[in-house]
């Protein structure tokens, strides 16, 4: 089936090659779906969440496999002490658990498992959005053919000037921004950018990037100043705490010394009283 598909696609490309050679006016473009997906924040966030699920599923399988291995080890160690009936029961229990693990793996990672289903659900909305945007670009920019570079179609060469992935990606980001726009001013700014040509938008984007870079540089400087200020403040705080602890130790030492001296005096008075009583008894 896949071979027939590749042959069909090859036939299309050969036909297009002859057509393009006969008609030099044909305009061809392509997109890189993988590149687009990598730069859509919503997709990346959902993909990260899905990856978290995958890791939990793998841990569940690993845990169950360890249980099976432990059961096999226990059976091996206890086999000489068990009757044949008990041995068969243990083996049946292990077999049932192994089948459950296999079913769980198929449910999660099989061709129709949760992973494949959720990946399709994750990609489908963006693919639909890309398809609609490509249709608009093809009509507005007069493209004759637009291909997906990341699909099964084999591209032996693709000039970068024909790559419209960034155009599609900008359209996706604009659609997301339009949904997030909260004021009329923000909506007008988005509409103004949409009206720009690719060259003008590139210039605007470059200026915005310069502004963003300067903003980031100022934030870095402020962060460095805050870090230095916090470092000085922490050093002073540590010094004050150290001085406070030293004062408390010295005060405690003086109090201990006074208490020791008082205790010594009490002992001396007690000894003197005892000595006086002895003298009185002798008289």
C-alpha positions as CSV (number, residue, x, y, z in Angstrom):
1,X,0.0,0.0,0.0
2,X,2.8,2.4,0.9
3,X,4.7,1.4,-2.2
4,X,1.7,2.3,-4.3
5,X,1.5,5.6,-2.5
6,X,5.1,6.4,-3.2
7,X,4.8,5.4,-6.8
8,X,1.7,7.6,-7.1
9,X,3.5,10.6,-5.5
10,X,6.6,10.0,-7.7
11,X,4.3,10.1,-10.8
12,X,2.8,13.4,-9.6
13,X,6.3,14.9,-9.2
14,X,7.4,13.7,-12.6
15,X,4.3,15.2,-14.1
16,X,4.9,18.4,-12.2
17,X,8.5,18.5,-13.5
18,X,7.3,18.3,-17.1
19,X,4.6,20.8,-16.5
20,X,7.0,23.3,-14.8
21,X,9.5,22.8,-17.6
22,X,6.8,23.5,-20.2
23,X,5.2,26.4,-18.3
24,X,7.9,28.5,-16.6
25,X,5.1,30.5,-14.8
26,X,4.2,27.7,-12.4
27,X,4.7,28.8,-8.8
28,X,5.5,26.1,-6.2
29,X,5.9,26.5,-2.4
30,X,6.2,24.2,0.5
31,X,5.8,24.1,4.3
32,X,7.6,22.2,7.1
33,X,4.8,20.9,9.4
34,X,7.3,19.8,12.0
35,X,8.9,23.2,12.2
36,X,5.4,24.8,12.5
37,X,4.4,22.5,15.3
38,X,7.7,23.1,17.2
39,X,6.9,26.8,17.2
40,X,3.2,26.8,18.3
41,X,3.2,27.3,22.1
42,X,-0.2,25.6,22.6
43,X,1.1,22.5,20.8
44,X,4.3,22.4,22.8
45,X,2.5,22.8,26.1
46,X,0.0,20.0,25.2
47,X,2.8,17.9,23.9
48,X,4.7,18.3,27.2
49,X,1.6,17.2,29.1
50,X,1.2,14.2,26.9
51,X,4.8,13.3,27.4
52,X,4.2,13.4,31.2
53,X,1.4,10.9,30.7
54,X,3.6,8.6,28.6
55,X,6.3,8.6,31.4
56,X,3.6,7.7,33.9
57,X,2.4,4.9,31.7
58,X,5.9,3.5,31.3
59,X,6.5,3.6,35.0
60,X,3.2,1.7,35.5
61,X,4.4,-1.0,33.1
62,X,7.8,-1.1,34.7
63,X,6.3,-1.5,38.1
64,X,4.1,-4.4,36.9
65,X,7.0,-6.1,35.2
66,X,9.0,-5.9,38.4
67,X,6.1,-7.5,40.3
68,X,6.0,-10.3,37.8
69,X,9.8,-10.9,38.1
70,X,9.5,-10.9,41.9
71,X,6.7,-13.5,41.7
72,X,8.8,-15.7,39.4
73,X,11.7,-15.4,41.7
74,X,9.6,-16.3,44.7
75,X,8.2,-19.3,42.9
76,X,11.6,-20.4,41.9
77,X,12.9,-20.2,45.5
78,X,9.8,-21.9,47.0
79,X,9.1,-24.5,44.4
80,X,10.6,-27.4,46.4
81,X,8.3,-26.5,49.3
82,X,5.1,-26.3,47.3
83,X,2.7,-28.9,46.0
84,X,2.1,-29.3,42.3
85,X,-1.3,-27.7,42.7
86,X,0.1,-24.6,44.4
87,X,2.8,-24.4,41.8
88,X,0.2,-24.4,39.0
89,X,-1.8,-21.8,40.8
90,X,1.2,-19.5,41.1
91,X,2.1,-20.0,37.4
92,X,-1.5,-19.2,36.4
93,X,-1.4,-16.1,38.5
94,X,1.8,-15.0,36.8
95,X,0.4,-15.7,33.4
96,X,-2.7,-13.6,34.1
97,X,-0.6,-10.7,35.3
98,X,1.6,-10.9,32.2
99,X,-1.5,-10.9,29.9
100,X,-2.7,-7.8,31.8
101,X,0.6,-6.0,31.2
102,X,0.4,-6.9,27.4
103,X,-3.2,-5.6,27.3
104,X,-2.2,-2.4,29.1
105,X,0.7,-1.8,26.7
106,X,-1.6,-2.2,23.7
107,X,-4.2,0.1,25.3
108,X,-1.6,2.8,25.8
109,X,1.0,2.3,23.1
110,X,-0.7,0.1,20.4
111,X,-1.7,1.3,16.9
112,X,-5.1,2.3,18.3
113,X,-3.9,3.1,21.8
114,X,-4.3,6.2,23.9
115,X,-0.9,7.6,22.7
116,X,-1.8,7.5,19.0
117,X,-5.3,8.8,19.7
118,X,-4.2,11.7,21.8
119,X,-1.4,12.6,19.4
120,X,-3.9,12.8,16.6
121,X,-6.2,14.9,18.7
122,X,-3.3,17.1,19.5
123,X,-2.1,17.6,15.9
124,X,-5.5,17.6,14.1
125,X,-6.7,21.2,15.1
126,X,-3.3,22.7,14.0
127,X,-3.3,20.7,10.8
128,X,-6.8,22.0,10.0
129,X,-5.7,25.5,10.7
130,X,-2.6,25.1,8.6
131,X,-4.7,23.7,5.7
132,X,-7.1,26.7,5.8
133,X,-4.2,29.1,5.9
134,X,-2.4,27.4,3.0
135,X,-5.5,27.7,0.9
136,X,-5.7,31.4,1.6
137,X,-2.0,31.9,0.9
138,X,-2.2,29.9,-2.3
139,X,-5.1,32.0,-3.6
140,X,-3.7,35.4,-2.5
141,X,-0.1,34.7,-3.6
142,X,-1.1,32.8,-6.7
143,X,0.7,29.5,-5.8
144,X,0.1,26.6,-8.1
145,X,1.3,23.9,-5.7
146,X,2.2,23.8,-2.0
147,X,3.7,20.7,-0.4
148,X,4.5,19.5,3.1
149,X,8.2,19.0,3.4
150,X,7.9,16.8,6.5
151,X,5.4,14.4,4.9
152,X,6.2,11.1,3.0
153,X,7.0,13.1,-0.2
154,X,10.7,12.9,-0.8
155,X,12.2,16.4,-1.7
156,X,15.6,16.1,-3.3
157,X,15.9,19.8,-3.4
158,X,13.9,22.7,-2.0
159,X,14.9,26.4,-2.4
160,X,14.5,28.3,0.8
161,X,12.8,31.1,-1.0
162,X,9.8,28.8,-1.6
163,X,9.4,27.9,2.1
164,X,6.2,29.6,3.4
165,X,6.3,27.9,6.8
166,X,7.0,31.2,8.6
167,X,4.1,32.8,6.8
168,X,1.8,30.1,8.0
169,X,3.3,30.3,11.5
170,X,2.7,34.1,11.6
171,X,-0.9,33.5,10.6
172,X,-1.4,31.0,13.4
173,X,0.2,33.3,16.0
174,X,-2.0,36.2,14.7
175,X,-5.1,34.1,15.1
176,X,-4.1,33.2,18.7
177,X,-3.4,36.9,19.4
178,X,-6.7,38.0,18.0
179,X,-8.4,35.6,20.4
180,X,-6.3,37.0,23.3
181,X,-6.9,40.7,22.3
182,X,-8.8,42.4,25.1
183,X,-9.1,45.9,23.8
184,X,-10.0,47.6,20.5
185,X,-6.5,49.1,20.4
186,X,-4.9,45.7,20.5
187,X,-7.3,44.4,17.8
188,X,-6.4,47.4,15.6
189,X,-2.7,46.8,16.1
190,X,-3.1,43.2,15.1
191,X,-5.1,44.2,12.0
192,X,-2.4,46.7,11.1
193,X,0.3,44.1,11.2
194,X,-1.8,41.7,9.1
195,X,-2.1,44.4,6.4
196,X,1.7,44.7,6.1
197,X,3.6,43.0,3.3
198,X,6.1,40.3,4.2
199,X,9.0,42.8,3.7
200,X,7.3,45.5,5.8
201,X,6.4,43.0,8.4
202,X,10.0,41.7,8.5
203,X,11.2,45.3,9.1
204,X,8.6,45.8,11.8
205,X,9.6,42.5,13.4
206,X,13.2,43.5,13.3
207,X,12.5,46.8,15.1
208,X,10.3,45.0,17.6
209,X,13.1,42.5,18.2
210,X,15.6,45.4,18.7
211,X,13.2,46.9,21.2
212,X,12.8,43.6,22.9
213,X,16.5,43.0,23.0
214,X,17.1,46.4,24.7
215,X,14.3,45.7,27.1
216,X,15.9,42.3,28.0
217,X,19.3,44.0,28.4
218,X,17.8,46.5,30.8
219,X,16.1,43.8,32.7
220,X,19.4,41.9,32.9
221,X,21.2,45.0,34.2
222,X,18.4,45.5,36.8
223,X,18.5,41.9,37.8
224,X,22.3,42.1,38.2
225,X,21.9,45.2,40.4
226,X,19.2,43.4,42.4
227,X,21.4,40.4,42.8
228,X,24.4,42.6,43.9
229,X,22.1,44.5,46.3
230,X,20.7,41.3,47.7
231,X,24.2,39.9,48.0
232,X,25.3,42.9,50.0
233,X,22.1,42.9,52.1
234,X,22.6,39.1,52.8
235,X,26.2,39.6,53.7
236,X,25.3,42.4,56.1
237,X,22.5,40.4,57.6
238,X,24.8,37.5,58.1
239,X,27.4,39.7,59.7
240,X,24.7,41.2,62.1
241,X,23.5,37.7,62.9
242,X,27.0,36.6,63.6
243,X,27.6,39.6,65.8
244,X,24.3,39.0,67.6
245,X,25.2,35.4,68.3
246,X,28.7,36.4,69.6
247,X,27.1,39.0,71.9
248,X,24.6,36.3,73.2
249,X,27.4,33.9,73.8
250,X,29.5,36.5,75.7
251,X,26.4,37.4,77.7
252,X,25.7,33.8,78.5
253,X,29.3,33.3,79.5
254,X,29.2,36.2,81.9
255,X,25.9,35.0,83.4
256,X,27.4,31.5,83.7
257,X,30.5,33.0,85.4
258,X,28.4,35.1,87.8
259,X,26.3,32.1,88.6
260,X,29.4,30.0,89.2
261,X,30.8,32.6,91.5
262,X,27.5,32.8,93.4
263,X,27.5,29.0,93.7
264,X,31.0,29.1,95.0
265,X,30.1,31.6,97.7
266,X,27.1,29.6,98.7
267,X,29.4,26.6,99.1
268,X,31.9,28.6,101.2
269,X,29.1,29.9,103.4
270,X,27.7,26.5,103.8
271,X,31.2,25.1,104.7
272,X,31.7,28.0,107.2
273,X,28.4,27.3,108.9
274,X,29.2,23.6,109.1
275,X,32.5,24.4,110.7
276,X,30.9,26.8,113.2
277,X,28.4,24.1,114.3
278,X,31.2,21.6,114.8
279,X,33.1,24.1,117.0
280,X,30.0,24.7,119.1
281,X,29.5,21.0,119.6
282,X,33.0,20.5,120.8
283,X,32.6,23.2,123.5
